[in-house]
Amino acid sequence: MNKFIKGMDISTLIELERCGAKYYDCGKEGDLFDILKAYGTNSVRIRLWNDPYDGQGMPYGAGTNDLETMVMLAKRAKEHGMGILLDLHYSDFWADPGKQFKPKAWKDMGVDELEEAVYNYTVDVLNVCKDNDCLPDMVQAGNELSNGMLWPDGQIFDESNAAGYEGRVPEYDNLARFVSAGIRGVKTVNPGIEIMIHLDNGGNNALYRRWFDNYIKRGGEDFDVIGLSYYPFWHGSLSSLSNNMHDIAKRYGKELIIAEVSMGFTMEDYKDYEKLTDEERKGMATRQELVDKIEYPMTKKGQADFIKDVLDRICAVSGGLGRGFYYWEPGWIPVSGSGWATKESLGYIEDPGPCGNEWANQALFDYNGNVLPALKVIRDYKAVRNGKS
């Protein structure tokens, strides 16, 4: 039985430290890795963007997670005895269900060239990790692939709800080629590294059935873990999450990890911490109409109770296949200079901005960097996976 993962995505950390972020446990300042380890963290997730800079070399922000940054974080994880989940976006910046932009260097490639580029890039990245003694334990071949990757060549959609896609077909064949190329790249460097395939909207069972049925039908079975994102504001009830996890565990026989999860601890604004104008700042990640739909209040206790509930649901997954979780950006506290994007990135992702932090009220540290009660829940939780320790 694989070890239950209590994981954290700490991808923005180096940027945060450079911007002056500090973290405290019971009033004592400490390194974020040290604090997280003391609270039970045994693995970290690190994203990687191909080339997160504009033509003049200006950074895209949100951690500017290039290869050098990824290696620095991975080495710190290894020094702390933590596992590593490497999150390959195959994009120069954010890749998610709403955007899967090709890396700038790949923008004119056709399908065959893209397949080769995914493979070669994956091999190159893993060889750098190998040379630096920081190989990951697990790799995501793409990030939140619900609507595919490397658009438009690998774009998919729900044909039963295809408004806006008239005259097109979902590119499942191409998507399978791209994902499988990434998996082959990982296995070429080290066949012992586990593979995760990660979708968003963890409460949407129809999405997961459609996606994985189509992928497996095309020969895509060489993966180990299904990763889910679950944000209660956007991804349905906790019951829908449980129902989906139970179903796909039985249907596909793969271990499940909630690869992204978070919950707010306050609706208090943090404008004064960012030192941005109203026009410059993104604002908090939740609107009141979304908050009204969630099952726990956005308070420190509500956040802690939500985490306990999620952990219980992971451990209850059929067949003991609930493997663990990664909390998304627990240390992204509000500091001047660290936002979800820079103005240089907006052209690449075709977004008007603005660029402030939109996540600080969902961190596991308060706005001044103090440990919140949810971390104690994680530390003290004794995972028993559907009868298996």
N, C-alpha and C positions, 0 to 999 in steps of 0.2 A: 504494500500500500504506500503510495507516494505521500510525502509529508504535506500536511495541510498548510496552504500558503496564506500568510498574513502579510500582504504586500502593499507597497506604496509607489505611486508614480511620482518621481521627484525630478522630473525633466527640467524644470525651470531653475533648479537650485543654484547653479553657478551664477546665473544672471542675478538672482535674488541676493546672493552673498555680495556680489560686486556692487549692488545698489544699496547695501547697508542693512539687509534683513538680519535680525538676530532672534534667537529662539531660547526659550526659558522653560525649565522644569522646576516647579516649586521655588521660583525666584532666582534660580541659578542658571546663568547663561551656558549654553552648550552647543556643540556641533549637531546639526540636524540628524545626521546618521547615528550618532551616539544616542540621542534622545529617542529616536524611532526604534532603535534596537532594544533599548531599555523597556519600551512599551510593546515588545513582542514582534516587531517587524522582522521577517526572515527572508524577504525578497524585495527587490525594487524593479520597477518598470521604467525603461528609458526609451524615449522616442528618438528617431533619427530621420532627418530630412537630408535629401541629396545635396542641395546647394542653396541654403537659406540666406542668400545675399542678392542684391540687385546688381546691375551691370557696372556700377561704380564701387562695388564692394561693401555697400552699406547693409547692415544686418536687418533681418526680418523681425527679430524680437521673439517674445514668448519663449525665451531660453536659447534662441538661435542654435538649435540642436544639430550642429554639424558633426562630422566624424570625430574631430578633436574633442569636442565637448562630451560626446557620448563616451569616449574612451576614458576621460577624466572621471566621469561619474561611475563607470563600470569598475575602474580600479579602486575607487573608494568603497564601492559595494563589496568587492572581493576582500579588501582589507578588514571589513567589518563582518566577514563570514556570511554574507547575504547572497542569495541567489539572484539571478538577473533574467528578466524578460526583456528582450530587445524588440522594440516596436518599429518595424520598417514601414514607413509611409509610402515609399516609392513616389515621392513628390518633393518639391522644394519647400513646401510649407504645409499647413494643415490639410489633411485628407480625412474626409468624413462623408456621410451619406449625401451631403449637400454640395460637395466639391471634391473632385479627384483629378486635379490638374497634373498633366505630365510634367516631369522635370524639364526645365528649359532646354537642357542638352538633348532631350529626347523628343522635342515637340514635333519634328518633321519625320519621325520614324513611322514605318508601317508595322503591321502586326508581327511579322517574322523578326524584324529588327528589335521591336519592343520585347519580345520573348527573350531574345538573346541578351538584351541590355539588362533585363531583370536578373537573369541568371548570373551574368558577369559581375554586376554590381553587388549582388548578394555574396558571391564568392570573395570579391575584393574586401568587402566590409568584414566578413568573418575572418579572413586571413589577417587583417589588421588587428582584430581582437585577439587572435591566436598569438600573433607576434608580441602583443602587449600583456599576455597572460591574463586576459579578461574575457575569455569566451563566455557567451551567455549560456544559461541552462535551457532556455526556451526562446524561440523566435516567432514573432508574428509576421506572416507573409502578407503584409498589407494591414491597413487600419480602418476599422468600421466599414467593411466591404459590402454592406447591405445593397448598395446600388452599383457595385462594381468598382473598378479601378482603371487608371490610365484612360480617362474619357477622351473621345467618344468610343475608342476602339474596344474597350472592355466595359462599357456601360450596360447595365441591366435595369429592368424595371418590372413592376407588376402588370402583366398584360391585362388583367381584369380591371385595372384602374390606370389607364395609359394616356390620360389627358396630357397633351403636350408632346407626345411621342408618335403622333400620327405618321404613318409611312415608314416607321422604323420597327426593328425587331430587337429583343434583348440579345446582347452579344455574349451568351453563356459559353460558347465554344472558345472565344478569345479570352474571356475571363479565366476559364479553367487553364488555358495555356499559360497565362501570366502567373497565376497563383502557383501552379505546379512548377514553373521555372524557378520561382523563389524557393520553393521547398527543395528542389534538386540542388540549388546552389548551397543551401544550408548543409544538406547531406553530403555534398562533395567535400566540404571542409571537415565536418565532424558528424558522422551518422548517428551519434548518441544524443545530439541536441534535439529536444522535443519541439514540435511544431504546433502552433496555435493558429486557428482561423477565427477571425474576430468580426462580429457584426454588432450593430447598435440595437436599440429598441428591444431590450430583453424580455418585455412582456408580450411581444408580437409573435405568437406561435406560427401563424401562416407564413410570415417572412422566413423564419428559420427552416420550416419544412420545404418551402419553395427553393430557397437558396441551396441548401445542402442536398436535396434530392437531385437538383440539376447538376451540381458539382460532382457528386458521387457517380451519377449516371455517365459522366464523361471521364471516368477513371480516377477521379480525385479522392482517393482514400488514404493516401500516405500522410496523414496528420494525426495528432495525438489528443488535442484539446480543442473544444469549442469555447471561444471567448465571447462574453456578452457584455454590452454596456447596459447599465440600468441607472437612470436618473429619474426619481419619482415624479418630477415635474412634467416630464415629457413621455415617459415610457410605460404608462399604465400602472395599475395597482400592484401591490406586493403579491396578491393572489395570482394575478396574471403572470408575474415573474415565476412564481412557484410552479404554476401549471405548465408553463413553457419548459422550464428546466426538467421537470419530471418526464414530460413527453419526449423531448429530444434525447434525454439520457437513455430512455428505453429504445427509441427509434434508431439511434446511431451508435450507441454503446461507447461513446467517448466521454472522457472526463470533462467537467465543466468548470470554468473559472469566470467569475464576474470581473472582467478585465478593467472596467471603469465603473466606479460608483461614487456618489457623494451625497451629502445632505447638508442643508444650511443650519447654522446655529444662531443666526440673528437676522433681522431685517434692518438693523441700524446701518446707516450709510457710512462710508469710509472715505468720503471726498477729501477730508483734511489730510489724510495720510498720503494721498497720491500727488497732491499739489498740482493738479491739472484744472484747466477751465472746464466748464460744462460742455463746451464744444469738443474738447479733447478726450474726455473720459467716456469709457464704454458704459459704466454703471454696473449695478449688481446683476447677477445672473438670473434672478427670479423676479417675475412680476406678480402683483397681488392675485390676479386671476389664476395664476398657476399655483401659487402657495395655497389658495383656498381648496385646491383639489387633493393635496397630499394628505397622508394618513397620520403624520406626526407634526407637531408644531415646530417652527423654525426657532428653537431655543437650544441652549446647551444640553438640557435634559432630553429634548426631542431628538436631537442629533444622536445622542448616546443610545436612546431607546431604539431608534431606527437601525443603527448599526447592529445591535443585539438581535433584532428581528431578522435582518438580512443574513447574519451568520447562522442563525437557527435554520433558516430556509435552505441555505447552501448545504448544511450538514444533513438535512432531511431528503436530499435528492435521491431518487431511486438508485439502488445498487451501490450506494456509497460513492457515487461518481462526482459529488460536489467537492472540488479540489481546493477551493479557496477564493480569494478576492484580491484586487488591487484598488486601493482608494486613490482617486484621481487628485493629484496635486495638493496633498495635505499641508504643504508648507508655503503655498502661494499667498502670503500675507501682503497687505497693501503697502508698497514702498514706492517712492518716486523713481520712475525709470523702468519699471517692469510691468508691461501690459501684454495683452493677447496678440498684439501686432505692432509694427511700426508703420509710418506712412510709406516707407519704401516697399513694404510687402503688399500694400493694398492693390496695386495694379496687377500683380501676379495672380492674386486670388479674386480679382474683380469684385472688390468690396469697398463701399464708400467710407468705412470706418464709423465712429472714431476708435481709438486704440487703447483705452485704459484697461485696467484689471476688471474682469467681470466675475471673478471667482472667490474673492477674499472672504466672503461671508459663508463659504462652504469648506474652508480649510479646517484642519484639526488643531489649529492654533488660533488664538484670538488675534485681534488686530495689532496687539503689541507683542505677539510672538509667544504667548503663554500656552502651555499644554491645556487642551480642553478635555472634559470628562470622557468623551468617546474613545480617546486613546487608552484610558484605563479599562474600558470595556474590552477593547481588542486585546490588551495585555492579559487580562484575566480569563478570557474565554477559553474553555476547554473543548476543543473540537472533537466530536464523536460523529463520524460520517455514517449515518444510517446504520448504527450498530457496530461500526468499525472504528477503532481508534487511530 
